Amino acid sequence: RGTWPTLADRPLLIHVSDLSGRFGHFPPMRHGGFSALLAMPLIAATLLGTVPGAMARDHDEHRRDEVRRAVQAGEIKSLADILAAVRGKLPGEVAGVDIEREDGRWRYEFRVVDDKGRLYEVYIDARTGEIERVKEK
């Protein structure tokens, strides 16, 4: 009934075919351990979990580039200009900012918290800097 192979018994890099179900020659660990077959779902979930994160990073970078180009082209105002324009007009302190493009229009979305702890979403036209809507959450 053998023991689990040590690192000295196996190379550090595992060939892909070793991950495709050929673990039969490795005996499972005893006394509370788990076999390599039971580890497969964990390995698959780990590998698949990295893909959406990478896609989100690529999307965020693409969106930042798109926003930067729009500011440089004069299509929208920079966040600094928007903050200067709405200072004193907001119902509290800015807690977060997002920008989105919907129907060909850019809009800043501010999350604002007032002195009583209430949360608001404030939508601002990114081209004009005008407050379009204030919504309590």
N, C-alpha and C positions, 0 to 999 in steps of 0.2 A: 504494500500500500504506500509507498513512497512519501516524500515530503515536497513541499512547494519549492520550485527551483529558485536559487539565489541569483542576484545580478551577475555573479561570476559565471553562472551556467547559461545565461542568455545575453545577447548583445543589448545595448541600451536602446537602439532603434529597432522597433518591431516592424517586420514586413507586413504590408497590408493584408496578405492572406492569413496572417496570424490573428487578425481581428475579424475574420469572416467565418468563425465557427470551428476552427481547427484547434480548439483548446482541449480536446478530448484526452490528449496525452499528458495534461497537467492534472494531477490529482487535486481535489479541493482541499482547502485548509480545514483542519478539525478544530473543534472547541470554539465555536463562535465566529470563525472566519467566514469568508464567502468565496465562492468559486469564481473563476474568471468569467464563466457564462453569466453569472448574476451581475457582473460588472459591466456587461455589454450595454444595457440600457443607460447606465450612468455615463459611459463613454460617448454613446450616441447623442445623449441630451447635451453633454458638454460641447461636442463638436457643432451640433446644430444651433446651440445657443449663441455661438460666436457670430454666426451669419447675420441675424437680425441686427445685432449691435453694430457690426461693420456697415450694414446698409443704412442704418440711422445716421452714423457718422458721415457717410458719403452724402446723404440727403441734406444734413445740416451744413456741410461745407458748400454744397451746391447752392443752398438757399442764401448763405452768407455772401457768396460771390454774386448772386443775383441781386441782392439788396445793395451791395457795394456798387455794382454797375449802375443801378437805378439812381443812387445818390449822386454818383459822379456825372451822370447824364442830366442831372437836374430834374428827373422825373418825380423824385420824392425828397423830402427834407431829412436831414440826418437826425438821429436820436437826440443829439445835443441841441439842435435847433428846435426840435419839438418840445423838449423839456423846458427850454427857455421861454417858448411861446405859451405853454400851459401853466407855468409856475403861478401859483396863487389861484388858479381856476379849478384845481382838483379838490375833491372832498376830503383829502387826507394825504398821507405820505405814500410814495410809490414803493411797492413791495416787489414788483416784477413787471417785465415788459416782454411782449412778443410782437412780431410783425408777420402779417399774412397777406397773401394776394388772393383776392376773391373777385371773380368776374372782371378781371383786368385791372382792378383797383387795389392799391396797397393801403393797408390799414394797420396802425399801431394799436395794440391792445394792452392797456396798463392795468395792473392789479393794484388797487389802492386800499390802504387801511386807514380808517379815521381814528380819532382819539378815543372812541368808545369801542374800538376793536371790530367794527363792521367792515366787511370786505365789499369792494365795488370793482366792477369791470368798466373801464372807460375806453371807448373806441374813438380813435382820432384819425382823421383823414391824413395819410402820410404825405400827400401832395400839398395840401393847403395848411395843415396844422390845426384845422378846426375840430373841436370836440363834436362828434356826431351823436353820441349816446352815452349815458351813464346808467349802469344797471347794478343794483344792489344784489349781492349773492347770498 
